[in-house]
Amino acid sequence: MQEKRNDDYGHVLKYTSLFGGVQGLIILIGLVRNKFMAVLLGAGGMGLNALLVSVQNFSQQITGLGISFGAVPRLSEFYEQQRLLDYHIRVIRLWSLIAAVLGFVFCVLVSPLMNEASFTWGNHTQHYAMLGLSVAMIAVTSGETAILKATRRLGSLARIQITSAFFGLVVSLPLYYFLGHSGVVPVIVAISLGTMVVTLYYSWRYYPLRLQLRRQMISDGSDMVRLGMAFVLAAAAGSAAEMLIRFFLNVEGGLGDVGLYNAGFMITITYAGMVFSAMDSDYFPRLSAVRQDIAKTNETVNKQTEVSLLLLAPMLVALIMLLPILIPLLFSREFLSVVGMAQVAVLAMYFKVLALPVAYVTLARRASLIYLLLEVTYFVVLVAAVVAGYRWWGLWGTGLAIVIAHAVEFLTVNGVAYWRFGFRSTMQVYRYALIQTVIGVGAYSLTFFAEGLHYWIAEAALTFISTAYSIAVLRQKTHLWEALRRKFVKFV
């Protein structure tokens, strides 16, 4: 039995590290692009980009018809039946074109409203209207990506992500350099175009384009749309929250504050995203397979939580310590004022790592309405907290607001999972969480009370303690540590 437990922990650790590595490369490329954006455009340019991207995401979620989610399980049903597979691929492509047209028209129609809501100076209606091109291309890309996911072309998906990230880096630099702020919209459109072209290249190699327009195909695709509707609404709520926050910050403080907030939010959330990236690819399918067995569900969730927490916690302590160096390194010295906001926001990730694995229980049980309500609750709290936090304490208050929102999410997600689905966390999870969170809070407290050499020595000591504790626990639970040690000895 102990052997089985170790194998399970080893599997979680292996795939969390694997997918996190791929995501880490993409994040690294993105950070390089953001560095050049910060240097060439400043905080105001980054704020403008964040504002437009949030509107783009909201428009895509509203008009995307849930194809990116609903198409995958629908198409997977016909994976072994080539004729039906080819037919439903044509259905997905037809609906993707419908979503593309809707997205373009939506952006054009709402562009005056978006301009009035987000700016107190100038006329940016044309900028918002041009986003329709990007939204339309994202709709086409989402359909083709769903096809590749459903037909298990995971290697191609990884190549698409990496190629698109490199393309975004290469195309953005000259446009930012020569056009300045005027290059923000062209870069957004160009990146969407590049991603679409790369995705079509891989997808059409496996499944050549054969478009058809028949009334029956519209009917056959409607089930796919209904399946993804709850998730569309949840994603749209998230995009709307991001958009409203950036609108508010722009009106209250200006594009500079939008850029600073976006930088702090990005470096905090995307950093942790390297650990969370395995959730969709590996953890969710395993959880779905045992969703009707409460005992196995609890075991699967708790093991994923333990490994994710133990991997993430030392990185969070190190991040708190290094942010005064990382912020100017990854952006510019203009962004130093966001260090305090980013450091407190890091504490939110201790709540997120305890909530996210549990949140997938709702998805696995296909309780779409409960999932939607939980997501909407989190986003409402986030927007309200950011508004209050910014008005009372400025940018630092927005970081505290992120912590409060994630704490509420942790309580609601775990409470619903406890009462509705019979989920129970183990004492081990609570013990590991308590120890690592105390270390994290201690690291954050040092940002107020320690300076100079004393700061770096104390922070480094806490980082070492957190890392050593995680390694000691993972070493007990997995065989992977021994395997890595043998490979290292062999290499030496």
C-alpha positions, 0 to 999 in steps of 0.5 A: 500500500505504501508503494502505491501511495509513493507511486501516486505522489510521484506521478503528481510530482512528475507531471506537475513539474513537466507541464510547469516546465513548458509553461515556464518557458512560455512565461519566460518569453512573455517576460522578455517581451514585457521587459521591452514593452516596459522600456519602450512604452513605460507604465502608461503603454503597458497600462494601455495594452492591459486595458485593450487586452482585457476588453479583447478577452471579455469580447472573446468570452462573450461571443466565443459560444463556449466552443473552446470547452464544449467542442472537446468532449463532443469531438472526443466521443468520435475519436475512433470513428473517422467518418463521424470525426470528420463530420463533427470537425466540419461542424466545429469549424462552421460554428467557429466562423459564426463566433468569429463574425459575432466577435467582430460585429460585437467589438465594432458595436460596443466600441463607443460604449467602451471608449466612454466607460474607460477613458476621460480623455481622447477618442479611442473608439477606433482602437476598440473597434480594431480589436474585432479583428483579433477577437475574430481570429481568436475564435477561429484559433479556439476551434482548431485548438479544440480539435487538436485537444480532442484528437490528442495532438498534445505535442502539436499544441505544445509546439504551437504555444512555444512558436506563438510565444516566440512570434509575439516576441519577434513581431512586437519589438519593432512595432513598439520601437517605431510606433510607440503607443500607436503600436499597441493595437497592431501588436495585439492583432498581429499576435492573434494573426500569427497564433491563428496561422500557426494553429491552422498549419498544424490542424489542417495537416491532420484534418484538411479544411472541408467547409460545408454549410447545412442546416443540420450542422447548425443543429448538431453544434447547438449541443456543444454550445449549450454544454459550454454555456456555464463555463462561457459565463464564468469566463466572461465574468472573469474577463469582465472583472479584469476589464472593470478593474482596469477601467476603474484604475484608468479613470481614478489614477490613469494609464500609469496605475493600470500598467503598474497594477498589471505588472504586479498582478502578472508577476504574482499570478503567472509565476504561480501558474507554472505549478497550476498548469498541470491541473487541466492536462493531468489532474482534471482527467484523473479526478474526472475518472474517479468523480463518483467515488468519494474516497478516491476523489478525496485522495486524489484532491489531497495528494494534488494539493499537497504536492502543489503546495510543497512545490509552490511555497518555497517559490513564493518565499523566494519571490517575496524576497527577490521582488525588489530586484525582479521588478526593475529587472523584468520591467524598469525602475519606473515600476519600483512603486509596485513592489509593495503591492506585488509582495502582499499579493503573493500571499494570495497564492497560499489560498489559491493553491488550497482552493484550486484543486478542490474547485475542480471537484465541482467541474468533475461532478459537472455541477455547472451552476454551482461552478458558475456561482462560485466563480461569480462570487469570487469576481464580485468580491475581487472587484469590490475589494480592489475598488475599496483597497485602491481608494484607501491605500492606493496600489498596495491596497489592490494587492491586499484586495487580491489576498482578501478575494482569494481568501473568500474563494478558499472558504466558499470553494471548500465549504461547498465541496464539504457540504455538497460533495462530501470532500474532506481535507486531510490533517496532513494538508492542514499541517503543511499549509500552516507551516508553509503559510507561517513561513510566507507571512514571516517573509512578508513581515520582514519587508517592514522590519528588516533592511539591508544585509539583515533583510537578505540574510533573514529572507534567505534563511526563510527561503532555505527553511521552506525549501528544506521542509518541502524537499524532506516531505516530498522525499518521504512520499515519492520515489522520484527524489531517489531517481533524480539522485541516481541520475545525478550521481551517474552523470557526475 
